[in-house]
């Protein structure tokens, strides 16, 4: 890696941590930066899972009380997420870089659309709190396959599924989402590491940046309107989508 690559990756990690703390969407930045520095798409995607994982862990720890309150559903959905995340990661490894490269612009377009629609998909506050049911189980399993395969927009998809199938307090749903995202990322990391498709030097540069960005995101969240951050992330997602369509 050149000095310019290191600076770009660190900055992308920092900004990813910041926007994840405010509105989500950090995967667009980490994936984009790694492909710009020359990593193959599959390696960039796998490494992005590594860089996002610490944030999922700390978020789950911060929500430990809410997760314990729903521990039965957390275990059930966590088991489904483990299997689905494993399936998605194995599907990714079964593809060649050219095959995955052809899918990337469509995946980015779909993920950008999901992220842009995030405020509409966010669960509304309600006193209804029910078991997730068959729809929730199937929806979470499908989302976890997508998360193990690509990941961008996964959190918004999970919140939508949980909101529609379970309802209840938003923070309890967000706690479940963070726990399930941690499970999906963890199993994907094991698969990607065993498949030797992780750019460890790039991850080593981006993880400290992401940690600092996550801490700074709390400060930024108090001062920068969330719609502004969301608009910037959507612009990045659209720019990456156009780039991959044009260069494909």
C-alpha positions, -999 to 999 in steps of 0.1 A, spaced: 0 0 0 11 35 -8 9 64 17 -20 77 -3 -38 44 0 -32 42 38 -46 78 42 -76 70 20 -84 38 39 -80 54 73 -102 83 63 -129 59 49 -127 39 82 -131 70 102 -160 84 82 -176 49 81 -176 48 119 -190 83 121 -219 78 97 -227 44 113 -231 62 146 -254 88 131 -274 72 103 -258 40 91 -244 33 57 -207 30 65 -203 -1 43 -206 21 12 -175 40 22 -153 11 33 -162 -10 2 -157 19 -21 -123 29 -7 -110 -6 -8 -120 -12 -45 -105 22 -54 -71 11 -39 -71 -20 -60 -86 -48 -40 -107 -73 -59 -145 -69 -52 -148 -101 -32 -118 -93 -10 -131 -57 -6 -165 -70 4 -151 -96 28 -127 -71 44 -155 -46 49 -173 -72 71 -141 -72 93 -140 -34 96 -177 -32 106 -176 -59 132 -162 -40 162 -190 -15 159 -216 -42 160 -200 -57 191 -199 -24 210 -235 -16 200 -247 -50 212 -229 -45 245 -245 -11 249 -279 -27 244 -272 -57 266 -301 -50 289 -326 -48 261 -311 -80 245 -315 -99 278 -351 -88 280 -357 -106 246 -332 -134 251 -354 -162 238 -361 -144 205 -324 -133 204 -313 -169 206 -339 -181 180 -332 -154 156 -295 -156 163 -295 -193 153 -313 -185 121 -289 -156 114 -259 -178 119 -271 -203 94 -282 -177 69 -250 -156 73 -230 -188 67 -250 -196 36 -246 -161 22 -208 -160 29 -204 -195 12 -223 -183 -18 -200 -153 -21 -169 -176 -19 -184 -198 -47 -183 -169 -71 -154 -157 -92 -143 -121 -89 -156 -113 -125 -190 -129 -116 -193 -109 -84 -180 -78 -101 -210 -80 -126 -234 -81 -96 -219 -52 -77 -236 -23 -94 -270 -39 -90 -263 -48 -53 -251 -12 -47 -282 2 -65 -305 -19 -44 -287 -11 -11 -287 26 -19 -324 25 -25 -330 6 8 -308 31 26 -326 61 11 -360 46 21 -347 40 56 -368 66 74 -399 51 58 -389 16 68 -380 25 104 -405 10 128 -428 34 144 -432 36 182 -460 12 193 -471 -6 224 -477 -38 204 -449 -63 213 -456 -98 200 -435 -129 190 -419 -125 156 -439 -153 141 -433 -171 108 -430 -139 87 -403 -126 110 -384 -159 110 -384 -162 72 -377 -125 68 -347 -126 92 -333 -157 75 -335 -141 41 -319 -109 54 -291 -129 70 -283 -146 37 -281 -112 21 -260 -99 50 -235 -127 47 -233 -122 10 -230 -84 8 -242 -65 39 -249 -30 28 -284 -20 39 -287 -51 61 -295 -32 93 -324 -13 77 -338 -45 63 -337 -62 97 -353 -32 114 -381 -33 89 -387 -71 93 -386 -68 131 -409 -38 131 -435 -55 109 -434 -89 126 -427 -80 163 -434 -43 169 -428 -27 203 -402 -3 216 -378 9 189 -347 5 211 -356 -31 219 -359 -37 181 -326 -19 175 -309 -39 202 -320 -72 185 -309 -58 151 -274 -50 165 -271 -84 181 -281 -102 149 -258 -81 128 -230 -91 151 -238 -128 146 -240 -125 108 -207 -105 106 -189 -130 130 -198 -161 110 -190 -143 77 -156 -133 91 -148 -169 100 -158 -181 64 -139 -153 47 -108 -157 68 -107 -195 62 -112 -188 25 -82 -165 25 -102 -136 9 -95 -109 36 -72 -80 30 -57 -79 65 -33 -49 60 -62 -28 48 -84 -40 77 -56 -31 101 -56 5 88 -94 9 87 -104 -6 121 -86 21 142 -101 47 120 -136 32 124 -132 31 162 -122 68 163 -150 76 139 -176 58 160 -165 78 191 -166 111 171 -200 101 157 -216 107 190 -203 143 190 -213 148 154 -248 133 160 -255 162 184 -245 188 157 -251 175 122 -287 169 111 -292 132 103 -309 140 69 -277 157 58 -256 126 67 -281 103 50 -280 125 18 -242 123 17 -243 85 21 -269 82 -7 -247 103 -29 -218 81 -23 -239 50 -30 -251 64 -63 -216 75 -73 -203 40 -67 -232 25 -85 -226 47 -116 -189 40 -114 -194 2 -115 -220 4 -142 -197 26 -164 -165 6 -157 -182 -28 -160 
